[in-house]
Amino acid sequence: MATLHSLASLLSSSLESLRQLPPQVVGDAIDLVSVLLLALGIKGLAKVRSARFANGLAALALGLAVLGLLIQLQPDATAWLWIAAGSAAGGLLGLVMAQRVPMTAMPETVALFNGCGGMASLLVAFGVSRYEGLDDGGWVAAASIVVSLLVGAITFSGSLVAMAKLRGWLDTPAWTQSNLRHGVNIGLALVCLVGALALSSDPGGWPLLLLVLASSLLGIGVTLPIGGADMPVVISLLNSYSGVAAAAAGFVVGSQLLIVAGAMVGAAGLILTQVMCTAMNRSLVSVLFGGALGAAAPAGGGGGGDATSYSRIVSCSPEECAMALENAERVVFVPGYGLAVAQAQHALRELSKLLEAHGVSVSYAIHPVAGRMPGHMNVLLAEADVPYEQMVEMDLINPEFPATDVVIVLGANDVVNPQAKTDPSSPLYGMPVLEVDQARQVFVVKRSLGAGYAGIANALFELPQTAMVFGDAKAVLNGLLTELRALGVGKVKETVSL
Amino acid sequence: MIDITNALWVLLLGSLLGLELIGKVPPTLHTPLMSGANAISGITVLASLTLIVRAGDQPALLLLGSLSLGFALFNVIGGFLVTDRMLAMFRRRGDR
């Protein structure tokens, strides 16, 4: 009891001495701790076991950083009022959004959040430039304001365009596929440059408005021509930009913590972007400036994705497909965006469970860029309780296809196109694909014979071992479940297999 | 204002740290990692807060700061929660 008492008094006296420290020192100490936690958080996010904990750690770090700053700044009553207003609005919206959004809409949600981060940097730089001027900072202050404005605006407008394209609200206009777009974008970039140069002498006037307008348009101009197949790369890159914008805002307001965190996110985003480009066998330059994949492809050769260009299509009913599944020993599912659209992940999981109960070995082949975002399929399948050991990466599963009895392709297209290996005239040529054509039997579940997201015909559909099962992925999977149960799958085996 | 040389060092070391921290990432985690890093980039809240406190009684600055705080916090809160939702779904066989 006495020790407890002395401990309490020790604690209160140390708290007292902490209060007597200048707020600057306390704030600095908290800053250091939060940078450490932030770094540990990012590191942990890259490992499956620690990822969730690490995410919490990063959130804690951010909370600490805010606390440390508030201790340093000691806002007055007016400031508190405005802080409360902004926090309540943004925080509540974020809370509601995060809980409401379905897993299938994750890519566009991340794009939206990302754009808002860019907007925040833009607003800070705008406010400082217009109402505070460049005080004594000279060119450094001007440069950081310019970068914060420019990158913030590009992040914001670019992210919104990416979101709109993913939602299907926005198509790729034809003019953006001609060389005209380079002219427009170079023109906009020049206007940005003029605004940037003029800003240092007139921080509050027309150059500021010009810069904001031109860089917002530039963000639209560079994102709009990029085809849907490349959207994952774009989101990742924009994520990196938002880090750069945050770091620039750190220079604007003089916060080292902001600079570190922004730089870390910017660098990490670049790495992730690079990983994705490698997966698609494309260079970042060709993604950004090469236009939409397939849109510029010649009508002959690998191009021309309309139904008339297919000549040997075999379609079959779910019943036939179910019979093939019943006799299979090894089945691989290849999920794609169509699975996400049809919300069919739970039906798929149910089908796998049934097959596993029947003694069939089931796995899922995950192409690095299947879906609209890297890892999109993993998230989707995880939602349906698929254990992650069953999701197999491309490099590991490709050698297994020759020993696979049945492959079911669910709403994936370009990532299983064998032309990427065989046809040098195909725009996909060179992209690593899942070699499902090596399997004994392939069923492609698809709504129609329309081309993939990249707009390219798929030679897989015409192979002799391929059969098309037309229909919405969820409807087809439910049909398969019904057929398999009718065949007695799952019941008979349970007694026999033990 | 912070010392510019210092700030540039911080920028450089921070970037190098970022490159080092994410070396190998399993594809499973690409989306959550992107979304988590995205939430961290909402750390611009610090800049927004600074702007509000520095504003004094300039209403335009207060408004801009508050707006910017709203956008940044939307990014932070939404980002972390969405990431957590995604990661909560990853389990191994037999977990739960």
Contacts between the chains, C-beta under 8 A, distances in Angstrom:
chain1	res1	chain2	res2	distance
A	38	B	40	6.6
A	39	B	17	6.1
A	39	B	21	6.3
A	41	B	36	7.6
A	41	B	40	7.5
A	42	B	18	7.4
A	42	B	21	4.7
A	42	B	22	6.7
A	42	B	36	7.6
A	42	B	37	6.8
A	42	B	40	7.2
A	43	B	21	4.8
A	43	B	22	7.9
A	45	B	29	6.9
A	45	B	32	6.8
A	45	B	33	5.0
A	45	B	36	4.8
A	45	B	37	7.5
A	46	B	21	7.3
A	46	B	22	5.4
A	46	B	23	7.7
A	46	B	24	7.2
A	46	B	25	4.6
A	46	B	29	6.2
A	46	B	33	6.1
A	47	B	26	8.0
A	47	B	29	7.6
A	48	B	26	6.3
A	48	B	28	6.2
A	48	B	29	6.4
A	48	B	90	6.3
A	51	B	29	5.9
A	51	B	32	6.1
A	51	B	33	7.8
A	51	B	87	5.0
A	51	B	90	7.2
A	52	B	84	6.5
A	52	B	87	4.0
A	52	B	88	6.5
A	52	B	90	7.7
A	54	B	36	7.7
A	55	B	32	7.4
A	55	B	36	5.3
A	55	B	80	6.4
A	55	B	83	4.9
A	55	B	84	5.6
A	55	B	87	6.0
A	56	B	84	7.3
A	58	B	36	6.3
A	58	B	39	7.1
A	58	B	40	5.6
A	58	B	80	7.3
A	59	B	39	7.4
A	59	B	76	8.0
A	59	B	80	4.4
A	62	B	39	7.8
A	62	B	40	6.9
A	62	B	42	7.6
A	62	B	43	6.0
A	62	B	45	7.6
A	62	B	76	6.1
A	62	B	80	7.8
A	65	B	43	6.6
A	65	B	46	6.2
A	66	B	45	6.1
A	66	B	46	6.9
A	66	B	49	6.9
A	69	B	46	5.4
A	69	B	49	5.7
A	69	B	50	7.1
A	70	B	49	7.0
A	73	B	49	6.8
A	73	B	50	6.8
A	73	B	53	4.4
A	74	B	53	8.0
A	75	B	49	7.8
A	75	B	52	7.0
A	75	B	53	4.8
A	76	B	53	7.9
A	78	B	57	6.8
A	78	B	62	7.2
A	79	B	52	5.2
A	79	B	53	5.0
A	79	B	55	7.3
A	79	B	62	7.7
A	82	B	52	5.2
A	82	B	55	7.8
A	82	B	62	4.8
A	82	B	63	7.7
A	82	B	65	6.4
A	82	B	66	4.4
A	82	B	69	7.9
A	83	B	49	6.5
A	83	B	52	5.7
A	83	B	66	7.2
A	83	B	69	6.6
A	85	B	66	5.4
A	85	B	70	8.0
A	86	B	48	7.0
A	86	B	52	7.6
A	86	B	65	7.2
A	86	B	66	3.7
A	86	B	67	6.7
A	86	B	68	7.5
A	86	B	69	3.4
A	86	B	70	4.3
A	86	B	73	7.0
A	87	B	69	6.2
A	87	B	70	7.4
A	87	B	73	5.6
A	89	B	70	4.5
A	90	B	69	6.5
A	90	B	70	3.4
A	90	B	71	6.2
A	90	B	72	6.9
A	90	B	73	3.6
A	90	B	74	4.1
A	90	B	77	7.3
A	91	B	73	4.9
A	91	B	74	7.4
A	91	B	77	5.1
A	93	B	70	7.8
A	93	B	74	5.3
A	93	B	78	7.6
A	94	B	73	6.4
A	94	B	74	4.3
A	94	B	75	7.2
A	94	B	76	7.1
A	94	B	77	3.5
A	94	B	78	3.4
A	94	B	79	7.7
A	94	B	81	7.1
A	95	B	77	5.8
A	95	B	78	7.4
A	95	B	81	6.8
A	97	B	74	7.5
A	97	B	78	5.1
A	98	B	77	7.0
A	98	B	78	4.6
A	98	B	79	7.9
A	98	B	81	3.5
A	98	B	82	4.7
A	98	B	85	6.9
A	99	B	81	7.0
A	99	B	85	7.9
A	101	B	82	7.0
A	103	B	85	7.9
A	103	B	86	7.5
A	103	B	89	7.9
A	106	B	31	6.4
A	106	B	35	7.5
A	106	B	82	7.2
A	106	B	86	7.0
A	107	B	31	7.8
A	109	B	78	7.6
A	109	B	82	6.2
A	110	B	31	7.6
A	110	B	34	6.3
A	110	B	35	4.9
A	110	B	38	5.8
A	110	B	79	7.7
A	110	B	82	7.3
A	113	B	35	7.7
A	113	B	38	5.7
A	113	B	39	7.3
A	113	B	42	7.6
A	113	B	74	7.0
A	113	B	75	4.8
A	113	B	78	5.1
A	113	B	79	5.0
A	113	B	82	7.5
A	114	B	38	5.1
A	114	B	41	7.4
A	114	B	75	7.2
A	116	B	42	7.8
A	116	B	71	4.4
A	116	B	72	7.3
A	116	B	74	5.0
A	116	B	75	4.7
A	117	B	38	6.9
A	117	B	41	4.9
A	117	B	42	4.9
A	117	B	44	6.1
A	117	B	71	7.3
A	117	B	72	6.3
A	117	B	75	4.1
A	119	B	68	7.5
A	119	B	71	4.6
A	120	B	42	7.2
A	120	B	44	4.3
A	120	B	45	7.4
A	120	B	47	7.4
A	120	B	48	6.1
A	120	B	68	4.5
A	120	B	69	7.5
A	120	B	71	4.2
A	120	B	72	3.6
A	120	B	75	6.9
A	121	B	44	5.1
A	121	B	47	7.0
A	121	B	68	7.9
A	122	B	68	8.0
A	123	B	48	7.6
A	123	B	64	5.3
A	123	B	65	7.8
A	123	B	67	5.7
A	123	B	68	3.6
A	123	B	71	6.9
A	124	B	44	6.8
A	124	B	47	4.4
A	124	B	48	6.0
A	124	B	51	5.4
A	124	B	64	7.6
A	124	B	65	7.4
A	124	B	68	5.2
A	126	B	64	6.5
A	127	B	51	5.5
A	127	B	55	7.9
A	127	B	60	7.5
A	127	B	61	5.2
A	127	B	64	3.8
A	127	B	65	6.3
A	127	B	68	7.3
A	128	B	51	6.8
A	130	B	60	7.7
A	131	B	55	7.9
A	131	B	58	5.8
A	131	B	60	5.9
A	131	B	61	4.9
A	131	B	64	7.9
A	132	B	54	7.5
A	132	B	61	7.6
A	135	B	1	7.4
A	136	B	1	7.0
A	137	B	1	5.9
A	140	B	4	5.1
A	141	B	1	7.8
A	235	B	34	7.1
A	236	B	34	5.9
A	239	B	34	5.6
A	239	B	37	6.2
A	239	B	38	5.1
A	239	B	41	7.1
A	242	B	38	6.7
A	242	B	41	4.3
A	243	B	18	7.9
A	243	B	37	7.3
A	243	B	40	7.9
A	243	B	41	4.7
A	245	B	41	7.7
A	245	B	44	7.4
A	246	B	41	5.0
A	246	B	42	7.8
A	246	B	43	5.8
A	246	B	44	4.8
A	246	B	47	7.7
A	247	B	11	6.3
A	247	B	14	7.4
A	249	B	44	5.3
A	249	B	47	4.1
A	250	B	7	7.8
A	250	B	46	7.7
A	250	B	47	6.8
A	251	B	7	6.0
A	252	B	47	6.7
A	253	B	46	7.5
A	253	B	47	4.6
A	253	B	50	4.3
A	253	B	51	6.6
A	253	B	54	7.9
A	254	B	1	5.1
A	254	B	2	4.4
A	254	B	7	7.8
A	254	B	50	7.9
A	255	B	2	7.8
A	255	B	46	5.3
A	255	B	47	6.6
A	255	B	50	6.6
A	256	B	2	6.3
A	256	B	6	7.4
A	256	B	7	6.7
A	256	B	10	5.0
A	257	B	43	7.5
A	257	B	46	6.4
A	258	B	43	6.0
A	258	B	44	7.1
A	258	B	46	5.0
A	258	B	47	6.0
A	259	B	7	6.0
A	259	B	10	4.9
A	259	B	11	5.3
A	259	B	14	6.3
A	260	B	10	5.7
A	260	B	11	8.0
A	260	B	13	7.6
A	260	B	14	4.0
A	260	B	17	7.7
A	261	B	14	7.4
A	261	B	40	6.0
A	261	B	41	7.6
A	261	B	43	4.5
A	262	B	14	7.4
A	262	B	41	6.7
A	262	B	43	7.0
A	262	B	44	8.0
A	263	B	10	7.6
A	263	B	11	5.2
A	263	B	12	7.9
A	263	B	13	8.0
A	263	B	14	3.2
A	263	B	15	4.4
A	263	B	17	7.7
A	263	B	18	6.0
A	264	B	14	5.3
A	264	B	15	7.5
A	264	B	17	5.7
A	264	B	18	3.8
A	264	B	21	7.0
A	264	B	40	7.5
A	265	B	18	6.7
A	265	B	37	4.9
A	265	B	38	7.7
A	265	B	40	5.3
A	265	B	41	4.5
A	266	B	15	6.7
A	266	B	18	6.6
A	267	B	14	7.6
A	267	B	15	4.5
A	267	B	16	7.4
A	267	B	17	7.5
A	267	B	18	2.9
A	267	B	19	4.7
A	268	B	18	4.6
A	268	B	19	7.6
A	268	B	21	6.4
A	268	B	22	4.6
A	268	B	33	7.8
A	268	B	37	5.3
A	269	B	34	7.5
A	269	B	37	6.1
A	270	B	19	7.7
A	271	B	18	7.8
A	271	B	19	6.3
A	271	B	22	5.0
A	271	B	23	7.9
A	272	B	22	6.8
A	272	B	25	7.1
A	272	B	30	6.6
A	272	B	33	6.7
A	272	B	34	6.1
A	272	B	37	7.7
A	275	B	25	7.0
A	275	B	30	7.4
A	276	B	30	7.6
A	366	B	27	6.2
A	366	B	28	8.0
A	368	B	27	5.3
A	368	B	30	7.8
A	373	B	30	7.4
A	373	B	31	5.3
A	373	B	34	7.2
A	374	B	27	6.3
A	374	B	30	3.4
A	374	B	31	6.3
A	374	B	34	7.2
A	375	B	27	5.4
A	375	B	28	5.8
A	375	B	29	6.3
A	375	B	30	3.5
A	375	B	31	3.7
A	375	B	32	7.1
A	375	B	33	7.9
A	375	B	34	7.9
A	376	B	31	5.8
A	378	B	27	6.6
A	378	B	28	4.2
A	378	B	29	7.9
A	378	B	30	7.9
A	378	B	31	7.1
A	378	B	90	7.9
A	379	B	31	5.2
A	379	B	32	7.2
A	379	B	86	5.1
A	379	B	89	7.0
A	382	B	28	7.8
A	382	B	86	7.6
A	382	B	89	4.0
A	382	B	90	5.0
A	382	B	91	7.7
A	383	B	89	5.0
A	385	B	89	7.8
A	385	B	91	7.5
A	387	B	91	7.0
A	387	B	92	5.7
A	387	B	93	3.9
A	388	B	28	5.8
A	388	B	90	5.9
A	388	B	91	7.8
A	388	B	92	6.6
A	389	B	92	6.8
A	389	B	93	6.4
A	391	B	28	6.7
A	393	B	26	7.8
A	393	B	27	5.9
